[in-house]
């Protein structure tokens, strides 16, 4: 008999808790949470195989900026291939309004000549640039880009560079507008470009 009473009390307690869950809706004071803001971005000048390249050189165009490096085993090739495929979906008039800059965060290995060859492999409109470690660190900070060198176990003492893999969309006046996620499908890349061209 006592087990029946105990089971009945447990069932009653569960029913009360379930009922409270459905019907009790206390009014809590609304707290404003800080909004995650877009990084500041801003102009920069870096070195390409053809000489200095400044973001302001592209005023009037939409500019895609990607931070990576040519020895990247998978992330950079995936992002650059998807972005290049998205660029190829644009018609001639749209494509004429878009530029892309590939910023190497590995200046020790990525010479301007190597960057030119690497970037143009993906798309002829991509300009490869780099700079001194100090200049790159300052630009990366303004864009909210993370990168860090990591040693790998190889005979030559090699390394990889972990890095942010988003593509930054810069407006016609040089303002940072948005980011395209790593390896976004080409149709999404083209859609974001078209949205920002309007």
N, C-alpha and C positions, 0 to 999 in steps of 0.2 A: 504494500500500500504506500509506503513512504517513497518508493521509486516512482510511482505514478504521480505523486504530488510534486516531486522534484522535477520530473519531465514536464509537468504542466507549468511549473514556475519558470523553467528554462524557455519553454515555448512562448509563454506570456512575455518574458523579457525580450526575446528575439523579436516578437511582434511589435512591442513598444519601440525598440530601436529602429526597426524598419519603418514604422509609422513616422517617427521623428525625422528619419532621413528623407522621407517624401514631403513632409509638410512643414518642417521647421526651416525657416529661411531668415536668419537674423540679418538685420541691416548693419553691415560693417562700414566704418568710415572709409571713404575712398582715399587711397594713397596714390599719389602721383609718383610713378617710377621714372627714373631718368631714362631718356631716350638715347639709344645708341646712335650717335651722329655719324654722318659720312665724313671720311677723312678730308683734310683740307685740300690735298692735291697741290696744284700750282705748276708754274713754269719750271723748266729745267733745260740745261744744255749739256749734251753728252757727245761722245766722239763716235763717228761712223767711218767706214772705209773711205767715204768721199769728203770727210771733214766734219766740223761741228754741226750738230743737229739740235735745234731748239724746238720745244713744243710750240712756241709762238710762231714758228715758221709755217705752221699748219692752220693758222687762224682762218676761219671761214669753212673749215672742214670738220667733220666728226672724226675724232682720233681714238683708236683702240690702243691701249698700252698694256703690254704683258711683261711681267718680270720673271726671268728664268735664266737658263744657261744652256749652252750647246751640248754639254756632256751629260745632260739630264737623261736618265735611262728610259723614262716613260711618261712622266707628267707633262713636260713641255711638248714633246712630239704629239701627244694626244690633244692637248689644248690648241696648239698651233694648227694641227690638221683640221680639227673641227671648226676653228675660226676661219681658216682659209676656205674651207668648203662653204661656210656661210657667206663669205665675201663673193664667192663664185655664183651664188644664187641671186645677187643683185643685178639689176639691169645696168647698162652702160652709164646712164645719167646718175643713178644712185651711187655706183662705184666711184664715179669721178668726184663725189663729195666725201669720200672716206679715205683715211690713211691709217696705217698701223705701225707702231713702234715696238720692237722687241728689245727690252732693256736687260742686258746680261748683268747678273749679280755675282759673276765669277770672272773679274777682270784679270786674274792671274793667268787663266788659260784662254779666255775668249778675246782674241785680238779683233780689231775692227774688220780685218780681211776675212777671218773665220766667220764672224757674225754675218757679214754680207752673204757669203755662200750659204750658210745655214738658213738664214731668214728667207732668202729668195727661193730656196728649195721648196718651201711651203707655198709662197705666193710672191709674185714680183712686187707687190705694193708694200711688203713688210720691210721696214728699215731696221737693221740691227745696230744697236749702240751700246756703249759702256763708258765707264769713267773710273776715276780713282776710288778706292774703297771708302774714303771719307765723303766724297760727293754722292756716291751711291747710297751710303747709309743715311745721309740727310734727306735725299729724295724719297727713299723707302719709308722713312719715318713720316713724312708728310702725306704719303699715300696709304699709310696703314699696312705696309707690306712687311712681312716677316721673312727673314732668311738667315740660315745658320749653316756653317760648314761642319760636316760630320766625317770623321775618319772612317775608312773602310779597310778591312784586312786584305791588303794586296801586297805583293812583293815591292812595288814601287812607292808604297806609302800614299796611295790614292785617297780621294775624298769625294763625297757627294755634297750637294747643297740642298738642304731642306728649304722649301720656300712656299710662300702664298701662291696659289694657282688660279686666282681670278683674273679676268681681263677687265681693265678699267675703261669706261666709256667717258671720253672728254668732249664737251660741247664745242660748238663753233667759236666761242669766245674764250676757250681755255678752262672752263669750269668743269670740275668732276661731277658727272651726272649720275652714274650708276656703275654696277659691276655685272659682268656675265660670269656665271659659275663655271668652274673647271669642267671641260669636256661637254659643255652644253651642246645639244644636237645642232647641226648646221641651220635647220629651219628656225630654231629659237634665236640663234645668233643673228640671222638675217632679219627676223621680226623685231629684235631689240634695236638694230641699226635703223630700220625703217621707222620705228616709233620715234627715235631720237632725231631723225632727219626732218620730221614734220614740224 
